[in-house]
Amino acid sequence: MTRRILVAATVALLLTAVCAGYILARARPAAGPPASGLTLRTAGLLVRDTASGRLALVREDGSRAVSPLSCLRLYAAAGTGVCLRQGLVSAELVVTDQALKELRTLPLNGVPNRARVSPTGRMVSWTVFVTGDSYNGGQFSTRSGILDTGTGELAGNLENFTVDGHRAPPDANLWGVTFAADDNRFWATLATGGQRLLVRGDFARRDLHVLAENVECPSLSPDGTRIAYKKMLPDRSWRLTVLSLADLAQTPTAETRSVDDQAAWLDDGTLAYALPHQGRTGADVWTVPADGSGTPRLLAADAESPARLRP
């Protein structure tokens, strides 16, 4: 009997030590991946390499450096990176510095879908699917949040923001955040009552203001004057379109294929976006002029989640 008690006590102590070790490991600052020579201060195109699932840099000469950091969605600006990945228990948001050292992780309840960083590198955002896995699936639910990496202030669910001064509707879904350069204003999609609306948000005031209808996955131009977005057509495909914030005039781009992506601006005149492969996994990144001219051009094969890096 005494021997059984001793064995049970020993097992209990071992389990306690393992649990304590796990908790301490989770509480410590996240350790960065092994060095790969890739930094967020190198000129080029940051992408998710769809062949490996890892963060990669496509250099100006077309060569590619692949990092050890695995992501389902990613973005970067001004030396700050954000990586949405699958963790041990749930999905995670990872904030990195310019050397891709992991600075902070947050658990996410859902399937990673969108990620953005403000032009200054201070604000990061994410969107996950909580139920459903497609905006075209009819029944879906999303959750979006914003983290101020400068102060640590967290808005974990944008559905808690007011809409034009009132509580958000019970059926509200928000996704596809894009930031202004002032680290306070942002734009996003609000779905409610069967409509998909463009809203402008104020992070400090926790308020959203409705601007336009049928605008999904907005992306603000570097000069802050236009929004690139996907516009749903009657056949439920999406047309990559540009909206002028001054007069809400719309300009369809020359890309006529259905673009189910949050486009990225390479500069004030050029958009980049991912198109999935037909009949197989993976995607490619394409570009098209934002003014409706030109033709789509393949920029990077086997890639998605594009972000332009500047030295």
C-alpha positions as CSV (number, residue, x, y, z in Angstrom):
1,M,0.0,0.0,0.0
2,T,2.8,2.4,1.0
3,R,4.6,1.6,-2.3
4,R,1.5,2.5,-4.3
5,I,1.2,5.8,-2.5
6,L,4.8,6.6,-3.2
7,V,4.4,5.7,-6.9
8,A,1.3,7.8,-7.2
9,A,3.0,10.7,-5.5
10,T,6.0,10.5,-7.8
11,V,3.7,10.5,-10.9
12,A,1.8,13.5,-9.6
13,L,5.1,15.4,-9.0
14,L,6.3,14.6,-12.5
15,L,3.0,15.8,-14.0
16,T,3.1,18.9,-12.0
17,A,6.6,19.6,-13.1
18,V,5.7,19.1,-16.8
19,C,2.7,21.4,-16.5
20,A,4.7,24.0,-14.7
21,G,7.4,23.8,-17.4
22,Y,4.7,24.2,-20.1
23,I,3.2,27.2,-18.4
24,L,6.6,28.9,-17.9
25,A,7.5,28.2,-21.5
26,R,4.2,29.8,-22.7
27,A,4.8,32.8,-20.4
28,R,8.3,33.6,-21.6
29,P,8.7,36.0,-24.5
30,A,8.5,34.1,-27.8
31,A,11.8,33.0,-29.2
32,G,12.6,33.9,-32.7
33,P,13.2,31.4,-35.5
34,P,16.8,30.6,-36.6
35,A,18.5,33.3,-38.6
36,S,18.0,33.1,-42.3
37,G,19.6,36.3,-43.5
38,L,16.1,37.7,-44.4
39,T,15.1,40.9,-42.7
40,L,12.1,43.2,-43.1
41,R,14.4,46.1,-44.0
42,T,15.5,44.4,-47.3
43,A,14.0,45.8,-50.5
44,G,11.7,43.3,-52.2
45,L,8.4,41.6,-52.0
46,L,7.4,39.7,-48.8
47,V,5.2,36.7,-49.5
48,R,4.0,33.5,-48.0
49,D,5.7,30.8,-50.1
50,T,2.8,28.4,-50.8
51,A,5.1,25.5,-51.5
52,S,6.6,25.5,-48.0
53,G,4.1,27.7,-46.1
54,R,6.9,29.9,-44.9
55,L,7.6,33.6,-45.0
56,A,9.8,34.5,-47.9
57,L,11.4,37.5,-49.7
58,V,11.3,37.8,-53.4
59,R,14.2,40.0,-54.4
60,E,14.3,42.5,-57.2
61,D,16.1,39.9,-59.4
62,G,13.4,37.3,-58.8
63,S,15.5,35.1,-56.5
64,R,13.8,34.0,-53.2
65,A,15.0,33.8,-49.6
66,V,12.8,31.5,-47.5
67,S,12.8,32.0,-43.7
68,P,12.0,29.3,-41.1
69,L,8.9,31.1,-40.0
70,S,5.7,29.3,-41.0
71,C,2.6,31.4,-41.5
72,L,-0.9,31.0,-42.8
73,R,-1.2,34.8,-43.4
74,L,1.4,37.5,-43.1
75,Y,2.2,41.2,-43.6
76,A,4.9,43.7,-42.8
77,A,5.6,47.4,-42.8
78,A,8.3,49.7,-41.4
79,G,10.3,46.8,-39.8
80,T,7.3,45.2,-38.1
81,G,6.0,41.8,-39.2
82,V,2.7,40.0,-38.3
83,C,2.3,36.3,-38.9
84,L,-0.9,34.3,-38.3
85,R,-0.1,30.6,-37.7
86,Q,-1.4,27.4,-36.2
87,G,0.0,27.0,-32.6
88,L,0.0,24.0,-30.3
89,V,-3.6,24.5,-29.1
90,S,-5.1,27.3,-31.3
91,A,-4.1,29.7,-34.0
92,E,-1.7,32.5,-33.0
93,L,-0.8,36.0,-33.9
94,V,2.9,36.6,-33.9
95,V,4.5,40.1,-34.0
96,T,8.1,40.2,-35.1
97,D,10.8,42.8,-35.3
98,Q,12.8,43.6,-38.5
99,A,15.1,40.6,-37.9
100,L,12.0,38.3,-37.6
101,K,12.6,37.8,-33.9
102,E,9.2,37.0,-32.3
103,L,8.3,39.7,-29.9
104,R,4.8,38.8,-28.9
105,T,2.2,36.1,-29.5
106,L,-1.6,36.2,-29.0
107,P,-4.0,33.2,-29.1
108,L,-6.6,33.4,-31.8
109,N,-9.9,31.6,-31.8
110,G,-10.5,30.8,-35.4
111,V,-9.0,30.2,-38.9
112,P,-6.5,32.9,-39.9
113,N,-7.7,34.9,-42.9
114,R,-6.3,38.5,-43.0
115,A,-3.4,40.4,-41.5
116,R,-2.2,44.0,-41.8
117,V,0.4,46.4,-40.3
118,S,0.1,50.2,-40.3
119,P,2.5,52.2,-42.5
120,T,4.5,53.2,-39.4
121,G,4.8,49.6,-38.1
122,R,3.0,50.4,-34.9
123,M,-0.5,48.9,-35.3
124,V,-1.2,45.3,-36.3
125,S,-4.6,43.8,-37.2
126,W,-6.0,40.3,-37.9
127,T,-9.1,38.6,-39.1
128,V,-10.1,35.0,-38.4
129,F,-13.1,32.9,-39.5
130,V,-14.9,31.8,-36.4
131,T,-17.4,29.7,-38.4
132,G,-17.4,29.0,-42.1
133,D,-14.4,29.3,-44.3
134,S,-15.5,31.6,-47.1
135,Y,-17.1,35.0,-47.5
136,N,-19.2,33.3,-50.3
137,G,-20.4,30.5,-48.0
138,G,-23.6,32.2,-46.9
139,Q,-23.3,31.4,-43.2
140,F,-20.0,32.7,-41.8
141,S,-18.7,34.6,-38.8
142,T,-15.5,36.5,-38.5
143,R,-13.6,38.2,-35.7
144,S,-11.1,41.1,-36.2
145,G,-8.9,42.8,-33.7
146,I,-6.2,45.5,-33.5
147,L,-3.1,45.6,-31.3
148,D,-1.1,48.8,-30.6
149,T,2.4,47.5,-30.3
150,G,3.6,50.8,-28.9
151,T,1.4,50.8,-25.8
152,G,0.2,47.2,-25.7
153,E,-3.4,48.4,-26.0
154,L,-5.6,45.6,-27.5
155,A,-9.0,45.8,-29.1
156,G,-9.6,42.1,-29.4
157,N,-13.0,42.3,-31.1
158,L,-14.0,45.2,-33.3
159,E,-17.7,44.2,-33.0
160,N,-17.5,46.0,-29.6
161,F,-17.0,49.4,-31.4
162,T,-20.0,51.6,-31.9
163,V,-21.4,52.1,-35.4
164,D,-22.3,55.8,-36.1
165,G,-22.6,56.3,-32.4
166,H,-24.8,53.2,-31.7
167,R,-24.0,49.7,-30.5
168,A,-23.1,47.4,-33.4
169,P,-25.9,45.2,-34.7
170,P,-26.1,41.7,-33.2
171,D,-25.4,40.2,-36.6
172,A,-22.3,42.4,-37.3
173,N,-19.2,40.9,-38.8
174,L,-16.0,42.9,-39.4
175,W,-13.0,41.9,-41.5
176,G,-10.2,43.2,-43.7
177,V,-8.6,46.1,-41.7
178,T,-6.4,48.7,-43.4
179,F,-4.6,51.5,-41.6
180,A,-4.0,55.2,-42.2
181,A,-0.5,56.6,-41.5
182,D,-1.7,58.4,-38.3
183,D,-2.0,55.0,-36.4
184,N,-5.6,55.8,-35.3
185,R,-7.9,55.8,-38.4
186,F,-8.6,52.6,-40.2
187,W,-11.0,51.1,-42.7
188,A,-12.7,47.7,-42.7
189,T,-15.7,45.8,-44.0
190,L,-18.8,45.6,-41.9
191,A,-21.4,42.9,-42.8
192,T,-24.9,43.4,-41.3
193,G,-28.5,42.8,-42.6
194,G,-27.3,41.2,-45.8
195,Q,-25.1,44.3,-46.7
196,R,-21.4,44.6,-46.9
197,L,-20.3,48.1,-46.0
198,L,-17.1,50.1,-46.0
199,V,-16.6,51.6,-42.5
200,R,-13.9,54.1,-41.3
201,G,-12.8,53.4,-37.8
202,D,-11.4,55.5,-35.0
203,F,-9.2,53.4,-32.7
204,A,-9.1,55.9,-29.9
205,R,-12.8,56.6,-29.9
206,R,-13.8,52.9,-30.5
207,D,-16.2,54.1,-33.3
208,L,-17.0,53.0,-36.8
209,H,-18.6,55.2,-39.5
210,V,-20.4,53.8,-42.6
211,L,-19.1,55.2,-45.9
212,A,-20.2,53.0,-48.8
213,E,-21.9,49.7,-49.8
214,N,-20.6,46.6,-51.4
215,V,-17.0,47.1,-50.4
216,E,-15.0,44.2,-49.1
217,C,-11.4,43.7,-48.0
218,P,-10.3,47.4,-48.3
219,S,-6.7,48.4,-48.8
220,L,-5.7,52.1,-48.4
221,S,-3.3,53.5,-51.0
222,P,0.0,54.9,-49.7
223,D,-1.1,58.5,-50.4
224,G,-4.3,57.9,-48.4
225,T,-6.7,58.9,-51.2
226,R,-8.1,55.6,-52.5
227,I,-9.3,52.2,-51.4
228,A,-8.7,49.1,-53.4
229,Y,-11.3,46.4,-52.7
230,K,-13.1,43.5,-54.1
231,K,-16.6,44.3,-55.4
232,M,-19.2,41.5,-55.5
233,L,-20.8,41.1,-58.9
234,P,-24.3,39.6,-59.6
235,D,-22.7,36.2,-60.2
236,R,-21.1,36.4,-56.8
237,S,-17.6,36.7,-58.2
238,W,-15.4,39.6,-57.1
239,R,-14.0,42.4,-59.3
240,L,-10.9,44.2,-58.1
241,T,-11.9,47.8,-57.9
242,V,-10.5,51.1,-56.7
243,L,-12.7,53.7,-54.8
244,S,-11.8,57.4,-54.5
245,L,-12.4,58.6,-51.0
246,A,-12.9,62.1,-52.1
247,D,-16.0,61.4,-54.2
248,L,-16.6,57.6,-53.9
249,A,-16.1,57.2,-57.7
250,Q,-15.3,53.6,-58.6
251,T,-12.7,52.4,-61.1
252,P,-12.7,48.7,-62.1
253,T,-9.2,47.4,-62.7
254,A,-8.2,45.4,-65.8
255,E,-8.2,42.2,-63.7
256,T,-11.4,40.4,-64.7
257,R,-10.8,37.2,-62.8
258,S,-12.5,36.8,-59.4
259,V,-10.1,38.2,-56.8
260,D,-10.9,36.9,-53.3
261,D,-8.1,38.7,-51.6
262,Q,-7.2,41.8,-49.7
263,A,-5.0,43.5,-52.3
264,A,-1.7,45.3,-51.4
265,W,-0.4,48.5,-52.9
266,L,3.1,48.2,-54.3
267,D,3.1,52.0,-54.9
268,D,0.5,54.6,-55.5
269,G,-0.3,53.2,-59.0
270,T,0.1,49.4,-58.7
271,L,-1.8,46.7,-56.9
272,A,-0.7,43.2,-56.0
273,Y,-3.0,40.3,-55.1
274,A,-3.1,36.5,-54.9
275,L,-5.0,34.2,-57.3
276,P,-5.3,30.5,-56.4
277,H,-4.1,27.8,-58.8
278,Q,-6.8,26.0,-60.7
279,G,-7.1,22.3,-59.8
280,R,-4.2,22.2,-57.3
281,T,-3.2,23.8,-54.1
282,G,-1.2,27.1,-53.9
283,A,-1.5,30.5,-55.5
284,D,0.4,33.1,-57.5
285,V,0.8,36.9,-56.9
286,W,-0.3,39.1,-59.8
287,T,-0.1,42.9,-60.3
288,V,-2.3,45.3,-62.2
289,P,-2.4,49.1,-62.5
290,A,-4.8,50.8,-60.1
291,D,-6.2,53.3,-62.7
292,G,-8.0,50.7,-64.8
293,S,-5.4,50.6,-67.6
294,G,-2.9,47.9,-68.6
295,T,-3.2,44.2,-68.1
296,P,-2.6,41.8,-65.2
297,R,1.0,40.6,-64.9
298,L,2.4,37.6,-63.0
299,L,4.8,38.9,-60.2
300,A,5.6,35.8,-58.1
301,A,4.7,32.2,-58.6
302,D,3.7,29.9,-55.7
303,A,3.1,32.9,-53.4
304,E,0.4,34.8,-51.6
305,S,0.0,37.5,-48.9
306,P,2.1,40.1,-50.7
307,A,3.7,43.1,-49.0
308,R,6.2,45.5,-50.5
309,L,9.3,46.0,-48.4
310,R,11.4,49.1,-48.6
311,P,14.9,49.6,-47.2
